[in-house]
Amino acid sequence: MMTYLKAGAVLLPIAVVLGVLFAAYRHGVTVTDDKWQSKWDARDTRDTEAKSLNEAAERTREQAYQHSINKVVQDGQRIIDQATADAAAARTTADGVRLAADNLARRLATSEASGHSCTSAASQAAARNAAVLADVLKRADQRAGDLAAIADQARARGVTCEQAYDGLIRSSALH
């Protein structure tokens, strides 16, 4: 029994020392883990803040792009509207020219028909020629007006596209 007491007397202090060492080790591990965890948390916070700042900057840049494109589209629509109004005014003027050509052909036909019989055939041919010429003039003028309107709108759309592209290139060069 004495040996057990001696062994217990020797083992008990060793167990206490080992317990204290283990507790010190666990405390050190906990302190180190807490220190690293606080560093990771600080890094995560910085990353989140940087992400928010980058997203805000990109959103601002995107809004600037969109504003630029919206302005170009509005300007382009203004040009298209002006081209459409100009085409309508040209059509009105062309309608007047066509009416004048029709009136001239009609006058030639009526004035030549009332002339002498020997010159009647020549006059009728001249009247027919005038009518054909008036018809050709009307058709050519109408087609020219249609083509001009198409060309004006195509040009306006092209200028709008070019301005939108230039605006995007300028904006991206700034950032």
Secondary structure by P-SEA (a helix, b strand, c coil): caaaaaaaaaaaaaaaaaaaaaaaaaaaaaaaaaaaaaaaaaaaaaaaaaaaaaaaaaaaaaaaaaaaaaaaaaaaaaaaaaaaaaaaaaaaaaaaaaaaaaaaaaaaaaaaaaccccaaaaaaaaaaaaaaaaaaaaaaaaaaaaaaaaaaaaaaaaaaaaaaaaaaaaaaaac
